[in-house]
Amino acid sequence: MPNYCDYKLSKYNYFLQGIQGTMIYYNHLYKQLCKFPAEYYERVQDCISATKQGRATAVDDIVIFNELCRRNALLPKNYDEEAVSALHYMNEITRNSLCFIIYPTLACNFRCPYCYQDHENLNMNAEVAAGIISYVRKNIIKHRELHVAWFGGEPLLRMDLIQKMSEAFMDICHKRNRLYTSAITTNGYLLNKETFMRLYRLNVRKFAITIDGLHDVHDKQRITIDGKGTLDRIISNLLDIKTISSNLKFEMNIRSNVSKEGLKTLEKYVKYMSGLFADDDRFCFSFRPVYDWGGNNIEGFRDHLLEARIGSKNLYDLLYDLDYPVNYFQHYEEITNSTICYASREHTYAIEPDGRLSKCTSANRHIANYFVGRIDGHGNMETDRNIIAQWATPYREKADCKDCFFEANCHSNFCVLDKVLYGSREKKCPGGKEHIAEYIKLLDKNNDRYRYIEEVEIKKEY
């Protein structure tokens, strides 16, 4: 029989009481999000307490003890999980995947009042597109896969370019026996069923669009360049896409940026969207307060912003109180996927229409250290390794990160933009950490339908 004093609790454990008295256990490093049945709640607590106290007595509840050990909630005293976490970070930032975020255009057919972009009428020309394709052809053999995310501006304004480049990427990866995946961020206005199927055939499987509420909110926050509302068109597009055979698997991620006005009508909006999409798991949702993302437009919208801490807390509390089924898969991914800033990863670049390379898609394009290089029409990439190295360096000296349970998820590198561009040492935490209790409660409430949280099966005791 093992002794409690020979074991320790993982520093990355997070426990929470779920609905109906269950014990929910989360640990990102060991890929755990599960819940123990309510009848075992006190026994789990007792085992945790005994380990925390380092009792030199034999384990008296071997069933629960073994289950917690199997899930790495309890570890041998000499286990160096900080080293395991550091290895995880190294693997994340150096993983052998080539990732391009490609702007086919910086132009946009929308004029959202909180948008940080300037909507320059800058389009990628044939030479730059050919250079990107040439780079992939010459270098894909060094990588296990290519992932392309189409961004903008509104990328669907250049569907012709997306088609041409995607076909080339697919052909190259097929011939080199490399995996090719793709995603797109679009406002959804041009995403009719025909365009969706064209993108699907080009291996685009993840779609990110934004709907901010019902007509009285969305049609003020998500307007066309000539000031017209857009909700009806976007909803019509999504309902047409929903009719596509369930054998076609994709993720339609619908984000809602909630303003003060949106918070007032949140229940009506969630009820409406639940009625349309709750029966199709391919459509999932996330909710965020409208933040100040920078740029020149936000000053005119500042009075409509929710306060990040108070407003966001109220937002998730309101969502929890609603009884309409909604697939919160995006919030699930936010706590189960790594939140290390994509800009930290060695082989990830954002490519502007003129071929300039950056590591980030923020509003700070005028800052000297923002651009890290350029790709030319022949597929040659010149980069400043000194600047790139700054993006990959975490806030390791921040003492308040060292003992944080979420550190194995973000590794103090959730967002390093201000560090690289302005020399700031102010730590930034992911929303998944700040609101983990609210997120898990939302997932738990909807677990019967969507199965986000594994239910621990305790073997029958004899």
KEDO-20623 format. One record per residue (C-alpha): residue number from 1; residue in one letter; x, y negated, z. Coordinates in Angstrom, 1 decimal. Layout:
// KEDO-20623
R     k   r       xx       yy       zz
R   NUM   A        X        Y        Z
...
//
This chain:
// KEDO-20623
R     k   r       xx       yy       zz
R     1   M      0.0      0.0      0.0
R     2   P      1.5     -3.4     -1.0
R     3   N      1.8     -6.2      1.5
R     4   Y      0.4     -9.7      0.8
R     5   C      3.8    -11.2      1.8
R     6   D      5.3     -9.6     -1.3
R     7   Y      3.1    -11.6     -3.6
R     8   K      2.3    -15.2     -4.5
R     9   L     -0.5    -17.0     -6.2
R    10   S      0.2    -18.2     -9.8
R    11   K      0.7    -22.0     -9.7
R    12   Y     -1.5    -22.2    -12.8
R    13   N     -4.6    -20.7    -11.1
R    14   Y     -7.8    -22.6    -11.1
R    15   F    -10.9    -21.2     -9.2
R    16   L    -14.4    -22.5     -9.3
R    17   Q    -17.7    -21.3     -8.0
R    18   G    -20.1    -20.6    -10.9
R    19   I    -23.8    -20.6    -11.1
R    20   Q    -25.5    -17.8     -9.1
R    21   G    -22.5    -17.7     -6.8
R    22   T    -19.9    -16.1     -9.2
R    23   M    -16.2    -16.8     -8.8
R    24   I    -14.7    -18.2    -12.0
R    25   Y    -11.0    -17.8    -12.6
R    26   Y     -9.0    -19.9    -15.2
R    27   N     -5.3    -19.6    -16.0
R    28   H     -4.1    -20.9    -19.4
R    29   L     -0.6    -19.3    -19.2
R    30   Y     -2.1    -15.8    -19.0
R    31   K     -5.1    -16.5    -21.2
R    32   Q     -7.7    -16.0    -18.5
R    33   L    -11.2    -17.4    -18.3
R    34   C    -13.4    -14.9    -16.5
R    35   K    -15.8    -14.6    -13.6
R    36   F    -16.2    -12.1    -10.8
R    37   P    -19.8    -11.1     -9.8
R    38   A    -21.3    -13.0     -6.9
R    39   E    -21.2    -10.0     -4.6
R    40   Y    -17.4    -10.1     -4.9
R    41   Y    -17.0    -13.9     -4.3
R    42   E    -16.0    -13.7     -0.6
R    43   R    -13.7    -10.7     -1.2
R    44   V    -11.8    -12.6     -3.9
R    45   Q    -11.5    -15.6     -1.6
R    46   D    -10.2    -13.3      1.2
R    47   C     -7.5    -11.9     -1.1
R    48   I     -6.5    -15.3     -2.2
R    49   S     -6.4    -16.6      1.3
R    50   A     -4.3    -13.6      2.6
R    51   T     -1.8    -14.1     -0.2
R    52   K     -1.6    -17.8      0.4
R    53   Q     -0.9    -17.2      4.1
R    54   G      1.7    -14.5      3.2
R    55   R      0.3    -11.9      5.6
R    56   A      2.7     -9.1      6.3
R    57   T     -0.1     -6.6      6.5
R    58   A     -1.1     -4.0      4.0
R    59   V     -3.7     -5.0      1.4
R    60   D     -7.1     -3.9      2.7
R    61   D     -9.0     -4.6     -0.5
R    62   I     -7.0     -2.8     -3.1
R    63   V     -9.8     -3.0     -5.8
R    64   I     -9.9     -6.8     -5.8
R    65   F     -6.1     -7.1     -5.3
R    66   N     -5.4     -4.9     -8.3
R    67   E     -7.8     -6.9    -10.5
R    68   L     -6.2    -10.2     -9.5
R    69   C     -2.7     -8.7    -10.2
R    70   R     -3.8     -7.4    -13.5
R    71   R     -4.9    -10.9    -14.5
R    72   N     -1.8    -12.5    -13.1
R    73   A     -3.6    -14.5    -10.5
R    74   L     -1.3    -12.8     -8.1
R    75   L      2.4    -12.3     -8.9
R    76   P      5.4    -10.6     -7.3
R    77   K      7.3    -13.1     -5.1
R    78   N     10.3    -13.0     -7.4
R    79   Y      8.4    -13.6    -10.6
R    80   D      9.7    -16.7    -12.4
R    81   E      6.6    -18.0    -14.1
R    82   E      8.2    -21.5    -14.6
R    83   A     10.6    -19.7    -17.0
R    84   V      7.7    -18.0    -18.7
R    85   S      5.9    -21.3    -19.1
R    86   A      9.1    -22.9    -20.5
R    87   L      9.3    -20.1    -23.1
R    88   H      5.7    -20.7    -24.0
R    89   Y      6.5    -24.3    -24.6
R    90   M      9.5    -23.5    -26.8
R    91   N      7.5    -21.1    -28.8
R    92   E      4.8    -23.7    -29.3
R    93   I      7.0    -26.5    -30.6
R    94   T      9.3    -24.3    -32.7
R    95   R      6.7    -21.8    -34.1
R    96   N      7.4    -20.9    -37.6
R    97   S      4.3    -22.5    -39.2
R    98   L      4.4    -25.3    -41.7
R    99   C      1.6    -27.7    -41.0
R   100   F      0.7    -30.7    -43.2
R   101   I     -1.9    -33.3    -42.4
R   102   I     -2.5    -34.8    -45.8
R   103   Y     -4.1    -38.2    -46.5
R   104   P     -5.4    -38.0    -50.1
R   105   T     -6.7    -41.6    -49.6
R   106   L     -6.8    -44.2    -46.8
R   107   A    -10.0    -45.6    -48.3
R   108   C    -13.4    -44.9    -46.6
R   109   N    -17.0    -45.2    -47.6
R   110   F    -17.9    -45.9    -43.9
R   111   R    -17.3    -48.9    -41.7
R   112   C    -17.7    -47.6    -38.2
R   113   P    -17.3    -50.5    -35.7
R   114   Y    -14.9    -48.5    -33.3
R   115   C    -12.7    -47.1    -36.1
R   116   Y     -9.0    -47.7    -35.6
R   117   Q     -8.2    -47.5    -39.3
R   118   D     -7.9    -50.5    -41.7
R   119   H     -9.3    -48.6    -44.7
R   120   E     -6.6    -49.6    -47.2
R   121   N     -7.5    -48.7    -50.8
R   122   L     -4.4    -46.6    -51.1
R   123   N     -4.7    -43.3    -53.0
R   124   M     -2.2    -40.5    -53.4
R   125   N     -0.8    -40.5    -56.9
R   126   A      0.1    -37.4    -59.0
R   127   E      3.8    -37.8    -58.3
R   128   V      3.5    -37.6    -54.5
R   129   A      1.0    -34.7    -54.8
R   130   A      3.5    -32.9    -57.1
R   131   G      6.3    -33.5    -54.6
R   132   I      4.3    -32.0    -51.7
R   133   I      3.5    -28.9    -53.8
R   134   S      7.2    -28.7    -54.9
R   135   Y      8.3    -28.9    -51.2
R   136   V      5.9    -26.0    -50.3
R   137   R      7.1    -23.9    -53.2
R   138   K     10.8    -24.3    -52.2
R   139   N     10.4    -23.9    -48.5
R   140   I      7.4    -21.7    -47.7
R   141   I      9.7    -18.7    -47.6
R   142   K     11.2    -20.1    -44.4
R   143   H      7.8    -20.0    -42.7
R   144   R      5.2    -17.4    -41.9
R   145   E      2.2    -19.6    -42.9
R   146   L      1.0    -22.9    -44.3
R   147   H     -1.8    -24.8    -42.7
R   148   V     -3.2    -28.0    -44.4
R   149   A     -5.5    -30.4    -42.7
R   150   W     -7.2    -32.9    -45.0
R   151   F     -7.6    -36.3    -43.3
R   152   G     -8.1    -40.0    -44.3
R   153   G     -9.8    -42.4    -44.8
R   154   E    -12.5    -40.2    -46.1
R   155   P    -10.7    -37.3    -47.9
R   156   L    -13.8    -36.2    -49.9
R   157   L    -13.4    -39.4    -51.9
R   158   R    -10.5    -37.5    -53.5
R   159   M    -12.1    -34.1    -53.9
R   160   D    -10.3    -33.8    -57.2
R   161   L     -6.9    -34.0    -55.5
R   162   I     -7.9    -31.6    -52.7
R   163   Q     -9.0    -29.1    -55.4
R   164   K     -5.7    -29.4    -57.4
R   165   M     -3.4    -29.3    -54.4
R   166   S     -5.3    -26.5    -52.6
R   167   E     -5.2    -24.3    -55.7
R   168   A     -1.5    -24.8    -55.9
R   169   F     -1.0    -24.0    -52.2
R   170   M     -3.1    -20.9    -52.4
R   171   D     -1.2    -19.6    -55.4
R   172   I      2.2    -20.3    -53.8
R   173   C      1.3    -18.6    -50.5
R   174   H     -0.3    -15.6    -52.4
R   175   K      2.9    -15.1    -54.4
R   176   R      5.1    -15.4    -51.3
R   177   N      2.9    -13.2    -49.2
R   178   R      2.3    -16.1    -46.7
R   179   L     -1.0    -16.9    -44.9
R   180   Y     -2.7    -20.1    -46.0
R   181   T     -5.4    -21.8    -43.8
R   182   S     -7.1    -25.2    -44.1
R   183   A     -9.3    -27.6    -42.3
R   184   I    -10.9    -31.0    -43.1
R   185   T    -12.0    -34.0    -41.1
R   186   T    -14.8    -35.8    -42.9
R   187   N    -17.7    -38.1    -42.1
R   188   G    -20.0    -35.6    -43.7
R   189   Y    -21.7    -38.0    -46.1
R   190   L    -20.4    -36.4    -49.2
R   191   L    -20.3    -32.9    -47.8
R   192   N    -23.3    -31.4    -49.7
R   193   K    -23.7    -27.7    -50.2
R   194   E    -21.9    -27.7    -53.5
R   195   T    -18.9    -29.5    -52.1
R   196   F    -18.9    -27.3    -49.1
R   197   M    -18.7    -24.2    -51.2
R   198   R    -15.9    -25.7    -53.3
R   199   L    -14.0    -26.3    -50.1
R   200   Y    -14.8    -22.8    -48.8
R   201   R    -13.4    -21.2    -51.9
R   202   L    -10.3    -23.3    -51.3
R   203   N     -9.9    -21.6    -47.9
R   204   V    -11.2    -24.5    -45.8
R   205   R    -12.8    -22.8    -42.8
R   206   K    -12.8    -25.6    -40.2
R   207   F    -14.9    -28.7    -40.7
R   208   A    -14.9    -31.7    -38.3
R   209   I    -17.6    -34.3    -38.7
R   210   T    -19.1    -36.9    -36.3
R   211   I    -22.7    -37.6    -35.4
R   212   D    -23.2    -40.1    -32.7
R   213   G    -26.9    -39.7    -31.8
R   214   L    -30.3    -40.3    -33.3
R   215   H    -31.1    -43.0    -35.8
R   216   D    -31.2    -45.9    -33.3
R   217   V    -27.6    -45.1    -32.3
R   218   H    -25.9    -43.3    -35.1
R   219   D    -27.1    -45.6    -37.8
R   220   K    -25.5    -48.5    -36.0
R   221   Q    -22.2    -46.8    -35.2
R   222   R    -21.8    -44.7    -38.4
R   223   I    -22.7    -47.0    -41.3
R   224   T    -21.7    -47.1    -44.9
R   225   I    -19.5    -49.8    -46.4
R   226   D    -22.7    -51.8    -47.3
R   227   G    -24.2    -51.4    -43.8
R   228   K    -26.7    -48.6    -44.4
R   229   G    -27.5    -45.7    -42.0
R   230   T    -26.1    -42.3    -42.7
R   231   L    -27.8    -39.8    -40.3
R   232   D    -30.5    -38.5    -42.6
R   233   R    -28.0    -37.7    -45.4
R   234   I    -25.5    -36.0    -43.0
R   235   I    -28.3    -33.9    -41.3
R   236   S    -29.7    -32.9    -44.7
R   237   N    -26.2    -31.8    -45.8
R   238   L    -25.7    -29.7    -42.7
R   239   L    -29.1    -28.0    -43.0
R   240   D    -28.4    -27.1    -46.6
R   241   I    -25.0    -25.6    -45.5
R   242   K    -26.8    -23.7    -42.7
R   243   T    -28.8    -21.8    -45.3
R   244   I    -25.5    -20.2    -46.6
R   245   S    -25.3    -16.5    -45.8
R   246   S    -24.2    -15.7    -42.3
R   247   N    -21.6    -13.4    -43.8
R   248   L    -19.6    -16.6    -44.7
R   249   K    -17.7    -17.5    -41.5
R   250   F    -16.7    -21.1    -40.8
R   251   E    -16.6    -23.6    -37.9
R   252   M    -18.7    -26.8    -38.3
R   253   N    -17.5    -28.9    -35.4
R   254   I    -19.8    -31.8    -34.7
R   255   R    -18.3    -34.4    -32.5
R   256   S    -20.5    -37.1    -30.8
R   257   N    -18.8    -40.3    -29.7
R   258   V    -21.2    -41.5    -26.9
R   259   S    -21.6    -45.2    -26.3
R   260   K    -23.6    -46.9    -23.6
R   261   E    -26.6    -46.8    -26.0
R   262   G    -26.0    -43.2    -26.8
R   263   L    -25.9    -42.2    -23.2
R   264   K    -29.5    -43.6    -22.8
R   265   T    -30.9    -41.4    -25.5
R   266   L    -28.6    -38.4    -25.0
R   267   E    -31.3    -36.0    -23.9
R   268   K    -33.4    -36.6    -27.0
R   269   Y    -30.4    -36.2    -29.2
R   270   V    -29.3    -32.9    -27.7
R   271   K    -32.8    -31.6    -27.9
R   272   Y    -33.0    -32.5    -31.5
R   273   M    -29.6    -30.9    -32.4
R   274   S    -30.3    -27.8    -30.4
R   275   G    -33.6    -27.3    -32.3
R   276   L    -31.7    -27.5    -35.6
R   277   F    -28.5    -25.5    -34.9
R   278   A    -28.7    -23.5    -31.6
R   279   D    -29.5    -20.4    -33.6
R   280   D    -26.3    -20.5    -35.7
R   281   D    -23.0    -20.1    -33.8
R   282   R    -21.1    -21.6    -36.7
R   283   F    -22.2    -25.0    -35.6
R   284   C    -20.7    -26.2    -32.4
R   285   F    -20.5    -29.5    -30.5
R   286   S    -18.3    -31.7    -28.4
R   287   F    -19.1    -35.0    -26.6
R   288   R    -16.8    -37.8    -25.8
R   289   P    -17.2    -41.4    -24.7
R   290   V    -16.3    -43.9    -27.3
R   291   Y    -12.7    -44.9    -26.3
R   292   D    -10.5    -47.8    -27.4
R   293   W     -8.4    -45.9    -30.0
R   294   G     -6.7    -49.1    -31.1
R   295   G     -7.0    -51.0    -34.4
R   296   N     -8.6    -54.3    -35.2
R   297   N    -12.2    -53.4    -35.0
R   298   I    -12.6    -52.4    -31.4
R   299   E    -12.8    -55.9    -29.9
R   300   G    -16.2    -56.4    -31.5
R   301   F    -17.5    -53.1    -30.0
R   302   R    -15.9    -53.3    -26.5
R   303   D    -19.2    -54.2    -24.7
R   304   H    -20.6    -50.8    -25.9
R   305   L    -17.8    -48.6    -24.5
R   306   L    -18.3    -46.3    -21.6
R   307   E    -15.8    -46.6    -18.8
R   308   A    -13.6    -43.6    -19.3
R   309   R    -13.7    -42.1    -15.8
R   310   I    -17.1    -43.1    -14.6
R   311   G    -18.9    -42.9    -17.9
R   312   S    -17.4    -39.6    -19.0
R   313   K    -18.3    -38.0    -15.6
R   314   N    -21.9    -39.2    -16.0
R   315   L    -21.9    -37.9    -19.6
R   316   Y    -21.0    -34.3    -18.6
R   317   D    -23.3    -34.3    -15.6
R   318   L    -26.2    -35.3    -17.9
R   319   L    -25.3    -32.6    -20.4
R   320   Y    -25.3    -30.0    -17.6
R   321   D    -28.7    -31.0    -16.4
R   322   L    -30.2    -30.5    -19.8
R   323   D    -31.9    -27.2    -20.6
R   324   Y    -31.4    -27.1    -24.4
R   325   P    -29.0    -24.4    -25.7
R   326   V    -25.9    -26.0    -27.3
R   327   N    -22.7    -24.3    -28.5
R   328   Y    -19.9    -26.0    -26.6
R   329   F    -17.2    -24.1    -28.4
R   330   Q    -15.1    -27.2    -28.9
R   331   H    -14.9    -27.8    -25.2
R   332   Y    -14.1    -24.1    -24.7
R   333   E    -11.1    -24.5    -27.1
R   334   E    -10.0    -27.6    -25.3
R   335   I     -9.2    -25.6    -22.2
R   336   T     -8.2    -22.3    -23.8
R   337   N     -6.0    -23.5    -26.7
R   338   S     -2.7    -25.3    -26.1
R   339   T     -3.1    -29.1    -25.9
R   340   I      0.5    -29.8    -26.6
R   341   C      0.5    -32.7    -29.0
R   342   Y      0.6    -31.5    -32.6
R   343   A      3.2    -34.3    -33.2
R   344   S      5.6    -32.4    -30.9
R   345   R      5.8    -29.4    -33.2
R   346   E      8.9    -29.1    -35.3
R   347   H      7.3    -28.4    -38.7
R   348   T      4.2    -30.6    -38.4
R   349   Y      4.0    -33.8    -40.5
R   350   A      1.3    -36.2    -41.5
R   351   I      1.8    -37.3    -45.1
R   352   E      0.5    -40.6    -46.3
R   353   P     -0.7    -41.3    -49.9
R   354   D      2.7    -43.0    -50.7
R   355   G      4.7    -40.0    -49.4
R   356   R      5.7    -41.5    -46.1
R   357   L      5.9    -39.0    -43.2
R   358   S      4.7    -39.5    -39.7
R   359   K      4.2    -37.2    -36.7
R   360   C      0.9    -38.7    -35.6
R   361   T     -2.4    -40.0    -37.1
R   362   S     -2.8    -43.0    -34.8
R   363   A     -3.3    -46.7    -35.5
R   364   N      0.3    -47.7    -34.8
R   365   R      1.5    -47.5    -38.4
R   366   H      3.2    -50.9    -38.2
R   367   I      5.6    -49.8    -35.4
R   368   A      9.2    -49.1    -36.4
R   369   N      9.5    -45.6    -35.0
R   370   Y      6.1    -44.5    -36.4
R   371   F      7.3    -43.1    -39.7
R   372   V     10.0    -40.4    -39.5
R   373   G     10.8    -39.9    -43.2
R   374   R      9.5    -39.5    -46.8
R   375   I      8.9    -36.8    -49.3
R   376   D      9.7    -37.7    -53.0
R   377   G      8.2    -36.5    -56.2
R   378   H     10.7    -33.7    -56.6
R   379   G      9.9    -32.1    -53.2
R   380   N     12.8    -33.5    -51.3
R   381   M     12.1    -34.4    -47.7
R   382   E     14.3    -36.9    -45.9
R   383   T     13.7    -37.2    -42.1
R   384   D     15.2    -39.0    -39.1
R   385   R     15.9    -36.2    -36.7
R   386   N     16.6    -38.6    -33.9
R   387   I     13.1    -39.9    -34.0
R   388   I     11.6    -36.5    -34.5
R   389   A     13.5    -35.2    -31.4
R   390   Q     11.8    -37.9    -29.3
R   391   W      8.4    -36.6    -30.2
R   392   A      9.3    -33.1    -29.0
R   393   T     10.7    -34.1    -25.6
R   394   P      8.2    -33.7    -22.8
R   395   Y      7.9    -35.8    -19.6
R   396   R      9.8    -33.2    -17.6
R   397   E     11.0    -35.8    -15.0
R   398   K      7.4    -36.5    -14.0
R   399   A      7.1    -34.9    -10.5
R   400   D      3.3    -35.1    -10.6
R   401   C      3.3    -32.7    -13.5
R   402   K      5.5    -30.0    -12.0
R   403   D      2.9    -28.5     -9.7
R   404   C     -0.2    -29.2    -11.9
R   405   F     -2.3    -26.1    -12.8
R   406   F     -2.8    -27.5    -16.3
R   407   E      0.9    -27.9    -17.0
R   408   A      1.1    -24.6    -18.8
R   409   N     -1.5    -25.9    -21.2
R   410   C     -0.1    -29.3    -22.1
R   411   H      3.5    -29.0    -20.8
R   412   S      3.5    -32.7    -20.0
R   413   N      3.3    -33.3    -23.7
R   414   F     -0.4    -33.9    -24.4
R   415   C      0.3    -37.3    -26.1
R   416   V      3.7    -38.8    -26.4
R   417   L      2.8    -41.7    -28.7
R   418   D      3.4    -44.5    -26.2
R   419   K      6.7    -42.9    -25.0
R   420   V      8.1    -42.7    -28.5
R   421   L      6.9    -46.1    -29.8
R   422   Y      7.1    -48.2    -26.7
R   423   G      9.3    -46.4    -24.2
R   424   S      6.4    -45.9    -21.8
R   425   R      6.7    -43.3    -19.1
R   426   E      3.1    -43.3    -18.1
R   427   K      1.8    -39.8    -18.1
R   428   K     -1.3    -38.9    -20.1
R   429   C     -3.6    -36.0    -19.2
R   430   P     -5.8    -34.1    -21.6
R   431   G     -9.6    -34.4    -21.2
R   432   G     -9.6    -30.7    -20.6
R   433   K     -7.8    -31.2    -17.3
R   434   E     -9.6    -34.3    -16.2
R   435   H    -13.0    -32.7    -16.8
R   436   I    -12.2    -29.0    -16.4
R   437   A    -14.9    -28.5    -13.7
R   438   E    -17.6    -30.1    -15.8
R   439   Y    -16.4    -28.2    -18.9
R   440   I    -16.5    -24.8    -17.2
R   441   K    -19.9    -25.5    -15.7
R   442   L    -21.2    -26.3    -19.1
R   443   L    -19.7    -23.1    -20.5
R   444   D    -21.0    -21.1    -17.6
R   445   K    -24.5    -22.4    -18.0
R   446   N    -24.6    -21.4    -21.7
R   447   N    -22.6    -18.2    -21.2
R   448   D    -25.5    -15.8    -21.7
R   449   R    -26.0    -17.0    -25.2
R   450   Y    -22.4    -17.8    -26.3
R   451   R    -20.2    -15.6    -24.1
R   452   Y    -17.3    -18.0    -23.5
R   453   I    -16.4    -16.6    -20.1
R   454   E    -15.5    -12.9    -19.7
R   455   E    -17.5    -11.1    -17.0
R   456   V    -15.2     -9.0    -14.8
R   457   E    -16.4     -5.4    -14.4
R   458   I    -15.4     -4.0    -11.1
R   459   K    -14.9     -0.2    -11.4
R   460   K    -17.1      1.8     -9.1
R   461   E    -15.5      2.3     -5.7
R   462   Y    -15.3      5.7     -4.1
//
